[in-house]
């Protein structure tokens, strides 16, 4: 017997997309430290402080969105 199809709220999909996008930017910033400067943005004059703050912020955003999406996934599974 085929299990019923899950219907996720829009919130779930926003969280998944946000976690994916911020995770990709997190990895990009770890690998390519001065990608901001490549676009002509020099907020710290090549000091690297802004990039490390960006890495920390993106890591937190990715974790929060991923956990929130997981909670939403489990809520949908228990509602069946």
Secondary structure as the mmCIF struct_conf table of DSSP 4:
data_model
#
loop_
_struct_conf.conf_type_id
_struct_conf.id
_struct_conf.beg_label_comp_id
_struct_conf.beg_label_asym_id
_struct_conf.beg_label_seq_id
_struct_conf.end_label_comp_id
_struct_conf.end_label_asym_id
_struct_conf.end_label_seq_id
HELX_LH_PP_P HELX_LH_PP_P1 UNK A 2 UNK A 6
HELX_RH_AL_P HELX_RH_AL_P1 UNK A 10 UNK A 31
TURN_TY1_P TURN_TY1_P1 UNK A 33 UNK A 34
HELX_RH_AL_P HELX_RH_AL_P2 UNK A 35 UNK A 38
TURN_TY1_P TURN_TY1_P2 UNK A 39 UNK A 40
TURN_TY1_P TURN_TY1_P3 UNK A 43 UNK A 46
BEND BEND1 UNK A 48 UNK A 48
HELX_RH_AL_P HELX_RH_AL_P3 UNK A 49 UNK A 78
TURN_TY1_P TURN_TY1_P4 UNK A 79 UNK A 79
#
